[in-house]
Amino acid sequence: MPLFGTFCVIGPGLIGSSVLRRLRAHPGLVDRLVVADRDPAVLERIRDLDLGDIVTEDMQKAVEDADCVMLCVPVGAIAPVAAAILPHMKPGAILTDVGSTRRSVVEALTPHLRDDIAYVPAHPMAGTEHSGPDAGFATLFEDRWCLLTPSGDAPQASIDRIANFWRAMGARIRIMDPDHHDTICAMVSHLPHLIAFTICGTADTLAEDMRAEVLDFAASGFRDFTRIAASDPTMWRDIFLNNSDALLSVLDRFSQDAAAMAEAIRKGDEKTIVETISRGRRIRRSLIENRQA
Amino acid sequence: MPLFGTFCVIGPGLIGSSVLRRLRAHPGLVDRLVVADRDPAVLERIRDLDLGDIVTEDMQKAVEDADCVMLCVPVGAIAPVAAAILPHMKPGAILTDVGSTRRSVVEALTPHLRDDIAYVPAHPMAGTEHSGPDAGFATLFEDRWCLLTPSGDAPQASIDRIANFWRAMGARIRIMDPDHHDTICAMVSHLPHLIAFTICGTADTLAEDMRAEVLDFAASGFRDFTRIAASDPTMWRDIFLNNSDALLSVLDRFSQDAAAMAEAIRKGDEKTIVETISRGRRIRRSLIENRQA
């Protein structure tokens, strides 16, 4: 018994193509794969990789027979694309997405929802610094969290189907409130990315001769930062703009903590410095105990 | 022909024990290994690991026959330990270290130098988040940079011997001015570490229920930061305090860049956001071309 008859992915980049690969690797999870994108080059790759039974630029046609439509477009495109396809979806179908931010997406999308279509937003916390349909792989979601943030209106049966779908992708499921989701992700993912992008910019503004040497001597600290910083600009622009409240709040907190650390270094306050470093080690140990490191 | 007859390591932690392991793995580079530390537990481990021919708590005795003494103690201990051992070193011997900061160490150490002892500071840019004599390994320095910052007084022959020593460790050599060294390292290593320690502290001050979830959901961004943050507190306290000018200067620059990014997000200034992210990608590409990533 398949999870869905016809399953439609719109925007098959790193996440979407990983879902498609997983579905191809485990035949029987769905009956038929429909893939849509506005970019013909992306669709060409999807055809070459044989990741869809129907591959089309026509989003409205793509969704009309789908039992589940999964939007894998950048966060800023979720609501507009949803608005365009919702009138063409069939009654009883489920709409889901894979967006990294929730509150603003839900607010923008809600006015377009239909009573006969369940919307169950999901955020698989997985990814690499690579993007596009060639970057995906079938095991991307294994043992990673997938956070579901359904509204109170969503039928339990639809929530269960999306949860089971992500379990079939290999993920672990947690259901939470959209605002709570946004604060957690601002702290564990969006702020680290903002910092990584920023520090690369800081290095880039060093004098010409210095910059060359920064590249020569990038120690492990900087290397890890730049790995994060290699991510897709459009995707992260949308995440920052769509989670600005939670992100600016944790950034403000971080900036105060960094200023306090600077003051401790300026004053030679060894106790504060050692305490700050030791907290890092404690958090690290907790992560290892949680088997996330 | 060995590089040195008697070679003495003081403070065999991650770096020092890696040097010792490399020397054991390549017999003939030196004739005899002398290892000293003030901590009997460390010396016990060095004996168990068979990393020294003579292992002693007596630093003055340890150095008296050495042709080269390498200080692998934390940055803040380099000058005091050097002051204590220099009167006991034999004429013509070389004093070196592995400190991550240069200007303040050189300033503190210079008054204690002798005309008949060459001081050739070296900074192998290698390490892991682990510390202590058990954390070392013989290949730690392979293909990593080792930055030499000798003063104008150091004889070229002594500089060449230390350069050849580090080449035998597997490292690539660059010679530069101490101030230049300190700015480069502030940017590529000390600032990223300061940020990593700080962001862990920021996460740690979230409300109790949030913090537990931060640990549960630590995405790859936060994971990379905490790996860096697991490093040794004493070592990093000393680095921050001994490179405070260069570090506070790049931190200030970074804070301004982060504030500009926050302002762009607040205003919805897509152009600035995308430019900042794209710079990160450019830097990343340069790193890959330099084969450091």
Interface residues (C-beta under 8 A of the other chain):
Chain A: M125 G127 T128 E129 W145 L147 R174 H180 T183 I184 C185 M187 V188 S189 H190 L191 P192 H193 L194 I195 A196 F197 T198 I199 C200 G201 T202 A203 D204 T205 L206 M210 E213 V214 L215 D216 F217 A218 A219 S220 G221 F222 R223 D224 F225 T226 R227 I228 A229 A230 S231 P233 T234 W236 R237 F240 L241 S244 L247 L248 V250 L251 D252 R253 F254 S255 D257 A258 A259 M261 A262 I265 R266 G268 E270 I273 V274 T276 I277 S278 R279 G280 R281 R282 I283 R284 R285 S286 L287 N290 Q292 A293
Chain B: M125 G127 T128 E129 W145 L147 R174 H180 T183 I184 C185 M187 V188 S189 H190 L191 P192 H193 L194 I195 A196 F197 T198 I199 C200 G201 T202 A203 D204 T205 L206 M210 E213 V214 L215 D216 F217 A218 A219 S220 G221 F222 R223 D224 F225 T226 R227 I228 A229 A230 S231 P233 T234 W236 R237 F240 L241 S244 L247 L248 V250 L251 D252 R253 F254 S255 D257 A258 A259 M261 A262 I265 R266 G268 E270 I273 V274 T276 I277 S278 R279 G280 R281 R282 I283 R284 R285 S286 L287 N290 Q292 A293
